[in-house]
Amino acid sequence: MLAFERVGAGEPLVLVHGIGHRRQAWYPVLDQLAEHREVILVDLPGHGESDPLVTEGRPIQDVLGEQFRHFLADQQLCRPHVAGNSLGGRIALEAGAAGDARSVTALAPAGFWRSDRGFAYTHRLFATMVGLSRRLQPEAPLMARGKLGRAVMFGLVTTHPGNIDSERALGDFRAFTAALPALREIISQATPFAAEIPDSVPVTIAWGTRDLVLPIYQARVARGALPVATHLRLPGCGHVPMSDDPELVARVLLDGSAPVPGFVPVDGVISAPPGT
């Protein structure tokens, strides 16, 4: 089972967090979004409060895509707007390609490195983050209380880690360490994005100009791969931009999930995948 929250009213917008994070990553923009959308926050498998990630030898993209589609069916969501950050952005793009999303907004989505060498950089950075989390674990409750400590804990993923309050900082840190088994599995099977998204599905891709995890050059790769999409930069933002500039990110998400002209849900629900 996937843990989730549903708040607000309006067209449904599903928000998917990045690898090693949790649904609370979206809290900085939640209030602004919930004034205009019904917002659904979900914890990915092996993350947050969801059940562990179990692949049974199957490709990770197939497993994540299937579980996400099961979640939409369980929640009776017929092609909602889908937005995501990092891994969540990749899942949103895959949902658009599969016909499961009425629009897609992806913040620094995974899958647009140029080569194995390019991804090796991100792999090494995550290895550094894992090692750092192990060393900081005994001191994490104390470090989360101060801006300097939060800068050490989250400086690689956000430009303004001091914007994360103490309670959420400690929760995010603990969520990262708890998600390490899923993180290792997902990283080990990382592949470039190669799916085709129909032109009828509006796509917005936004990238923080100070992203250290998936560097800004990957935005150019994404532009080449998805030329019909709207491509935006998030000035001064890091890899997880929701805390760096909540107002800007909320505007991007609302614009990206604007009502799609002529869209009519079929019976108001999405059918469950075969075999359910």
N, C-alpha and C positions, 0 to 999 in steps of 0.2 A: 504493500500500500504506500501511496505517496501522500505525505503530509501537505496540507494546503490551508489557505485562508481565502475567503471571498468577501469583499467589501465594496461599497459604493453602488451606483446605479448607472445604467446606460449600456452602450454596446460592450460586449465582453472583451477584455484585454488580459491575456495570460502572460505573466512575467516569469522568465526562467533565468535563474542565477548562473554564475560561472562555476568552474571547477574549484572544489575546496571551499565553496561559500555556502550560503543558505538563503532561504526566502527573505529573511530580514534585510538582506542587502538592498532591497527596494524600499525600505521604510522611509528614507529621506524624501522620496518623491510620492509616497503613497497618498497622502492627504490631497495633494494637488490633482492627482489622477482620479481619485475616487469622487471628485466633484463632477466628473464628466463621463466616467466609464465604470462599469462593474469590473473591478480588478481582482484577478485570481493569481495569488502567489503560490508557487509550488516548490517543494523541496525535491531535488532530483534523487534518483536511487543512490543509496550509500551516502547521502548528505542530509544535514539537518535532522529532522525527526522522521524521515522516511525509512522504509525497510532497506536492508543492505542491497548493494548491487550484486546480482547473480547473473553471470553470462552463460554458464554451462558450455563454454567453448565457442559460443557464437560471436560474430563480430560485434564490437561495442556499439557501432552506429545503428545496427539492426535492433539491438536490445533497447537502446535509449529511445529510438524512434517508435518502436512498438509500445513501450511502456507509456510514452507520452500520448500516443494515440488512444491507448486504453484509458488513460486519465481523462482525456477529452470526452470519450464516450461515457465514462462513469459520471461525469459532471454534466452530461447532456449539453455539451457545447458544440454547436454546429459551426465549424470553421470560424472560430473566434479570431480576433486580431492577436498576434503572437509577437512578443518582443523578448529579447534576451541579451545577456552580456557574456562575452567570451564563449565558453562552451554553450551557454544558453543561447547566444546569438547564432551559433552553428545549428543548434536544434531548431530554432525559429526558421532559419533558412531551409533546412531539410523539410520542415512542416509545410513551408510554402511550396516547395517542389513536389511534395506528396499530395497536395490538394487539401491539406488540413488547416490552412490558415487563410483568412480573407485579406490580411495584410501582414507584412513582416517588418519589424524594426530591429536591427541588430547593432549592438554597441560593441565595437572591437571584436567581431566574431572570429572564432577559431577557424583555421583551414585555408589561410591565404598567404602562407610562407612560400617563398620562391623555390626552395630546395630543401633537401635533408639537412644541409648545413645550417640553413636558416632556422629550421625547427630545433636543431640541436642547441641553439642559443637559449630558446625558451625552455627546453628540457633541463638544461643546466641551471637556469634561474629557478625553476621549481625545485630542483634538488637542493639549491641553496636555501630556499624558503623552508623546505622540510627540515634540513639540518638546523636552521635558526630556530624553528618552532620547538625542536627537542631541547635545545639549550635554554630557551627562554621559559619553558613550561613551568618550572618551579617558581619563577618570579612573575608570571603573567598576571595574577590578580593585582599585585602591587603596581606593575608597569602600566596596566590599563587605566589606572587612576590619573596619570599625568600625561600631558601632551608630548613630552619627550619620550616617554615609554611607548606611547602609541605610534610615534614617528618611527621608532625602531621596529615595532611589530608590523606596521602596515605601510612603511615608506616605499616599498617596492611596487605596491599596487595602487596607491592613491597619492595625489599631489598634496592634499591637505588632510593628513591622517588625524590632525587635531579636531577636525569636524566630527569625528566619530565619538559619540559619548562613551563614558567608561563602561557602562553596562553592556552596550552593544559590542564594544571592542573586545571585552572578555568573552562574550558569547561567540563572536566571529572567530576568535583565536581557538577556542575549544572546538568549534565546528570544523575548523580546518584540520586540527589534529585527529578528530574522529573520522574525517572523510579520507584519511590517507590511503586505506586499502582501495577505495574506489578511484582515487586520484591516480595511483600507480597503474591500475588496470586501464584507465582511460588514456593516460599519457602514452602507455606502451603501444596502443593501437591507433594513435593519431594519424589521420590521413588528410590530404588537402580536400577542400570542397570542390566537387565536380558535378553536382546535380544541376539540372536546368529548371528554372522557375518560370512559369507562364507569364507573359507580359500582362495578363489580366490581374495578376497579384501585385499590388503596390509594394515596393521594397525600399526601405530607407536604411542606409548604412552610415553610422557615425563613429568617428574615431577620435580619441583623446590625443592632442598633439604632444603630450608628455607620457605616452604609454611606454613603459619599460618592459612589459611582458610580451606583448605583440606589437612591435614597433610600428610607427606611423607609416613606414614605407609599404606595409601590407595593405594600407588603404588604397594605394595605387594599384596593387595587384587585384584587389576586390573591384575597383572601378573597371579594370580591363575585363574581368570575368563576368561582371554584371553591369554592362554599360547602360541599361535602361533604368537602373535604380537611381534613387536620389542619394547622392554622396555628400556627407557633411563632415566638418571638423569641429571638435569640441575644444576650444582654446584653453590651454592651461590645465586640462584634465588628464588624469592618469588612466590606468587600465580599468578601474572600477569607478566610473565618473559620477555615479549617483550621489556620492558623498562630497565630491569635489565641487560640483555646481548643480545642486538639485533643481533650481529653477530652469536652467537651460535644458537639462536632461528631460524634465517633465514636459517642456514645450516640444522637444523632439519626439517624445513618445506620443503625445496627443496629436501632433501633426501627422505622424506616421500611421496612427490608427484612426484617422478621420474616416467617417462613413464612406463605404464604397458604393458609388451610384449603381443602382440596379441589382444590388445583392439581395437575394431572397433565400433565407435558410429553408432547407427541405424538412418539413415537419418539425422544425425547431431543434432537432437533435442530430448528432453525427452517429452513423451506424458503427457498431463495435467491429473491431478487426476480426477476420475469420478465426475460428477456433476458440472464441470466448464463450 
